[in-house]
Amino acid sequence: MVIKVNKKIEVTKIEEKIQLPQKLQIQIENFWKKQLIENPHLFNGEIWSVTKFEELPDKIKMSIQKTNYAHYLFDERVGIEGKYACYNLNCGILLETHDGYYIVGEMNDTTSYPNGLQISGGNLDQNDIKSDGQVDIVNNIARELKEELGIDLFDKNIVQEYEMRYMEIPQGKRHSYAPMMKGILKITAKQMEELYNNYKNELEQNGQEIEFAKLHFIKKENAIQELKSLNYPKRPYLEDLISLDIRTREDI
């Protein structure tokens, strides 16, 4: 479920790694071996799970602990209930072009979510965690945006404005916390497509990883219909996020 956020979001790292019961660890290991057969591109990197969530009058506070991608994927595809569930923390940004198109990326075949549709964003890494244990969410989003789309969040010639506006919170068996920015670009969809194609060619020439096989530009007036017409798997938050952004804009 995606909600509108009008408060500061504060995230703090806890040093201790999450310890799972041995029985669950074995289940996850066996599951992971099967996933690697289906998709050899999977990588069991570090994931940060939210182990404490507090909504205060002036801010939202979260504490995170380290686990791994196998734990996250097992929870997502098989399901874990109770305190050993993986409440993955990731961040993202919903971009809108100057001429009113949402930008949705289609994941490359070599990623862990082939052909999946999502906004630009991803999981935390150590570069997003300051020496005092505080997480720099803006740094995470800026880094992912640069890596995935070749856009500098702080380039005022490209990005008109951005702000933290939304957040995915857990609902049912979907265990995810995802602070999300909204960004407005100064360039049109056509200009953005040209910019991205040049960036993608540059990555290919340098043998670097390409996360988005292509970008989809979805006109905001018909966004939900267009999104549903795209015959690709979609991140669970995507339709809720765009629907909420449309309603938010209409209320302004």
For each residue, the residues with C-beta under 8 A, 3 or more apart:
1: 168 169 170 171 174 240
2: 166 167 168 169 180 237 240 241 244
3: 166 167 168 169 244
4: 165 166 244 248
5: 9 60 164 165 166 167 179
6:
7: 55 56 58 59 60
8: 58 59 60
9: 5 59 60 62 137 164 167 179
10: 59 60 61 62 134
11: 61 62 63 64 89 134 135 137
12: 61 62 63 64 133 134 135
13: 48 63 64 65 129 133 134 135
14: 51 63 64 65 133
15: 133
16: 19 65
17: 65 66 67
18: 49 51 65 66 67 71 84
19: 16
20: 24 25 28 67 71 84
21: 24 25 84
22: 25 26
23: 26 27
24: 20 21 27 28 80 84
25: 20 21 22 28 29
26: 22 23 29 30
27: 23 24 30 31 74 78
28: 20 24 25 31 32 70 71 74
29: 25 26 32 33 70
30: 26 27 33 34
31: 27 28 34 35 70 73 74 77 78
32: 28 29 35 36 42 44 70 73 74
33: 29 30 36 37
34: 30 31 37 38
35: 31 32 38 39 42 70 73
36: 32 33 39 40 42
37: 33 34 40
38: 34 35
39: 35 36 42 112 114
40: 36 37
41: 110 111 112
42: 32 35 36 39 69 73 112
43: 69 112
44: 32 68 69 70
45: 68 69 123
46: 66 67 68 69 125
47: 66 67 68 69 71 72 86 88 123
48: 13 64 65 66 67 88 89 123 124
49: 18 64 65 66 67 71 72 86 87 88 89
50: 53 62 63 64 87 88 89 177
51: 14 18 63 64 65 87
52: 61 62 63
53: 50 60 61 62 87 177
54: 60 61 62
55: 7 60
56: 7 59 60 61
57:
58: 7 8
59: 7 8 9 10 56
60: 5 7 8 9 10 53 54 55 56 167
61: 10 11 12 52 53 54 56
62: 9 10 11 12 50 52 53 54 89 177
63: 11 12 13 14 50 51 52
64: 11 12 13 14 48 49 50 51 89 124 135
65: 13 14 16 17 18 48 49 51
66: 17 18 46 47 48 49
67: 17 18 20 46 47 48 49 71 72 86
68: 44 45 46 47 71 72
69: 42 43 44 45 46 47 72 73 112
70: 28 29 31 32 35 44 73 74
71: 18 20 28 47 49 67 68 74 75 86
72: 47 49 67 68 69 75 76 86 88
73: 31 32 35 42 69 70 76 77 112
74: 27 28 31 32 70 71 77 78 80 86
75: 71 72 78 79 80 85 86 88 175
76: 72 73 86 175
77: 31 73 74
78: 27 31 74 75
79: 75 173
80: 24 74 75 84 85 86 175
81: 85
82: 85
83:
84: 18 20 21 24 80
85: 75 80 81 82 175
86: 47 49 67 71 72 74 75 76 80 175
87: 49 50 51 53 170 175 176 177
88: 47 48 49 50 72 75 123 175 176 177
89: 11 48 49 50 62 64 123 124 177 178
90: 121 122 123 124 176 177 178
91: 121 122 124 137 140 141 144 178 179 180 181
92: 118 119 120 121 122 141 144 178 179 180 181
93: 119 120 121 141 144 145 153 162 180 181 182 183
94: 102 119 166 180 181 182 183 241 242 245
95: 102 103 119 120 149 183 184 185
96: 100 101 102 103 182 183 184 185 220
97: 100 101 103 185 187 188 189 191 192 217
98: 160 184 185 186 187 188
99: 188 189
100: 96 97 219 220 221
101: 96 97 189 217 218 219 220
102: 94 95 96 217 218 220 223 242 245
103: 95 96 97 119 120 149 189 192 215 216 217 218
104: 117 118 119 215 216 217 218 227 238
105: 117 118 119 120 148 149 211 212 214 215 216
106: 115 116 117 212 213 214 215 216 232
107: 111 113 114 115 116 117 118 211 212 213
108: 111 114 210 211 212 213
109: 114 115 213
110: 41 114 209 210
111: 41 107 108 114 116 211
112: 39 41 42 43 69 73
113: 107 116 118 233 235
114: 39 107 108 109 110 111
115: 106 107 109 213 232 233
116: 106 107 111 113 232 233 234 235
117: 104 105 106 107 216 227 230 232 233 234 235 238
118: 92 104 105 107 113 121 234 235 238
119: 92 93 94 95 103 104 105 180 235 238 241
120: 92 93 95 103 105 141 144 145 148 149 212
121: 90 91 92 93 118 140 141 144 145 178 180
122: 90 91 92 140 144 148
123: 45 47 48 88 89 90
124: 48 64 89 90 91 128 129 135 140
125: 46 128 140
126: 129
127: 139 143
128: 124 125 135 136 137 139 140 143
129: 13 124 126 133 134 135 136
130: 133 134 135 136
131:
132:
133: 12 13 14 15 129 130
134: 10 11 12 13 129 130
135: 11 12 13 64 124 128 129 130 140
136: 128 129 130 139 140
137: 9 11 91 128 140 141 164 179
138: 141 142 153 181
139: 127 128 136 142 143
140: 91 121 122 124 125 128 135 136 137 143 144
141: 91 92 93 120 121 137 138 144 145 153 181
142: 138 139 145 146 152 153 154
143: 127 128 139 140 146 147
144: 91 92 93 120 121 122 140 141 147 148
145: 93 120 121 141 142 148 149 151 152 153
146: 142 143 149 150 151 152 153
147: 143 144 211
148: 105 120 122 144 145 211 212
149: 95 103 105 120 145 146 196 199 212 215
150: 146 195 196 198 199 202
151: 145 146 155 158 159 195
152: 142 145 146 155 158 159
153: 93 138 141 142 145 146 159 162 183
154: 142 159
155: 151 152 158 159
156: 159 160
157: 186
158: 151 152 155 185 186 187
159: 151 152 153 154 155 156 162 183 184 185 186
160: 98 156 184 185 186
161: 183 184
162: 93 153 159 181 182 183 184
163: 181 182
164: 5 9 137 179 180 181
165: 4 5 180 181 182 245 248
166: 2 3 4 5 94 179 180 181 182 241 244 245
167: 2 3 5 9 60 177 178 179 180
168: 1 2 3 176 177 178 180 237 240 241
169: 1 2 3 176 177
170: 1 87 174 175 176 177
171: 1 174
172:
173: 79
174: 1 170 171 236
175: 75 76 80 85 86 87 88 170
176: 87 88 90 168 169 170 236 237
177: 50 53 62 87 88 89 90 167 168 169 170
178: 89 90 91 92 121 167 168 237
179: 5 9 91 92 137 164 166 167
180: 2 91 92 93 94 119 121 164 165 166 167 168 241
181: 91 92 93 94 138 141 162 163 164 165 166
182: 93 94 96 162 163 165 166 245
183: 93 94 95 96 153 159 161 162
184: 95 96 98 159 160 161 162
185: 95 96 97 98 158 159 160 192
186: 98 157 158 159 160
187: 97 98 158 191 192 195
188: 97 98 99 191 192
189: 97 99 101 103 192 193 217
190: 193 194
191: 97 187 188 194 195
192: 97 103 185 187 188 189 195 196 215 217
193: 189 190 196 197 215 217
194: 190 191 197 198
195: 150 151 187 191 192 198 199
196: 149 150 192 193 199 200 212 215
197: 193 194 200 201
198: 150 194 195 201 202
199: 149 150 195 196 202 203
200: 196 197 203 204 210 212
201: 197 198 204 205
202: 150 198 199 205 206
203: 199 200 206 208 209 210
204: 200 201 207 208 210
205: 201 202
206: 202 203
207: 204
208: 203 204
209: 110 203
210: 108 110 200 203 204 213
211: 105 107 108 111 147 148
212: 105 106 107 108 120 148 149 196 200 215
213: 106 107 108 109 115 210
214: 105 106
215: 103 104 105 106 149 192 193 196 212
216: 103 104 105 106 117 230
217: 97 101 102 103 104 189 192 193
218: 101 102 103 104 222 223 226 227 242
219: 100 101 222 223 226
220: 96 100 101 102 223 246 249
221: 100
222: 218 219 225 226
223: 102 218 219 220 226 227 242 246
224: 227 228 239 242 243 246
225: 222 228 229
226: 218 219 222 223 229 230
227: 104 117 218 223 224 230 234 238 239 242
228: 224 225 239
229: 225 226
230: 117 216 226 227 234
231:
232: 106 115 116 117
233: 113 115 116 117
234: 116 117 118 227 230 238 239
235: 113 116 117 118 119 238
236: 174 176 240
237: 2 168 176 178 240 241
238: 104 117 118 119 227 234 235 241 242
239: 224 227 228 234 242 243
240: 1 2 168 236 237 243 244
241: 2 94 119 166 168 180 237 238 244 245
242: 94 102 218 223 224 227 238 239 245 246
243: 224 239 240 246 247
244: 2 3 4 166 240 241 247 248
245: 94 102 165 166 182 241 242 248 249
246: 220 223 224 242 243 249 250
247: 243 244 250 251
248: 4 165 244 245 251 252
249: 220 245 246 252
250: 246 247
251: 247 248
252: 248 249
